[in-house]
Amino acid sequence: MPSGSELEALKIIAEKEETTAFAIARQMKVDIPYARVLCNSLGRDDYIDVLASGKLRITAKGKASLKK
């Protein structure tokens, strides 16, 4: 279950159909490398998918975790 900054990033991804680590960093007011670390962690745990274009999309597991 994501918590803290991961949860905040997941909520941002959920608001949009597709987004980027850059957009997440800007909205969270953090450095881009830190946003990428958050996204890599969320992707590794299957809360988001990283598309071939590099954009991020929330998965069904990610959506379910936000409803809890």
JOTAHU-V818188 format. One record per residue. N is the residue number from 1. RES is the residue in one letter. D_LAST is the distance of its C-alpha to the last C-alpha in Angstrom with 2 decimals. Layout:
n->N res->RES d_last->D_LAST
n->N res->RES d_last->D_LAST
//
This chain:
n->1 res->M d_last->9.57
n->2 res->P d_last->11.01
n->3 res->S d_last->11.86
n->4 res->G d_last->14.54
n->5 res->S d_last->16.63
n->6 res->E d_last->14.89
n->7 res->L d_last->11.69
n->8 res->E d_last->14.25
n->9 res->A d_last->16.08
n->10 res->L d_last->13.24
n->11 res->K d_last->12.66
n->12 res->I d_last->16.45
n->13 res->I d_last->16.70
n->14 res->A d_last->14.29
n->15 res->E d_last->16.62
n->16 res->K d_last->19.56
n->17 res->E d_last->20.56
n->18 res->E d_last->22.17
n->19 res->T d_last->22.87
n->20 res->T d_last->24.64
n->21 res->A d_last->24.31
n->22 res->F d_last->27.05
n->23 res->A d_last->25.12
n->24 res->I d_last->22.07
n->25 res->A d_last->24.60
n->26 res->R d_last->26.28
n->27 res->Q d_last->23.27
n->28 res->M d_last->21.98
n->29 res->K d_last->25.65
n->30 res->V d_last->25.80
n->31 res->D d_last->28.31
n->32 res->I d_last->27.98
n->33 res->P d_last->28.31
n->34 res->Y d_last->25.33
n->35 res->A d_last->23.22
n->36 res->R d_last->24.49
n->37 res->V d_last->23.53
n->38 res->L d_last->19.90
n->39 res->C d_last->20.04
n->40 res->N d_last->21.88
n->41 res->S d_last->19.30
n->42 res->L d_last->16.46
n->43 res->G d_last->18.95
n->44 res->R d_last->20.00
n->45 res->D d_last->16.55
n->46 res->D d_last->16.30
n->47 res->Y d_last->13.60
n->48 res->I d_last->16.55
n->49 res->D d_last->20.01
n->50 res->V d_last->23.14
n->51 res->L d_last->25.64
n->52 res->A d_last->29.38
n->53 res->S d_last->29.94
n->54 res->G d_last->27.83
n->55 res->K d_last->25.21
n->56 res->L d_last->21.49
n->57 res->R d_last->19.12
n->58 res->I d_last->15.39
n->59 res->T d_last->14.87
n->60 res->A d_last->12.93
n->61 res->K d_last->11.07
n->62 res->G d_last->10.43
n->63 res->K d_last->9.28
n->64 res->A d_last->6.84
n->65 res->S d_last->5.45
n->66 res->L d_last->5.52
n->67 res->K d_last->3.82
n->68 res->K d_last->0.00
//
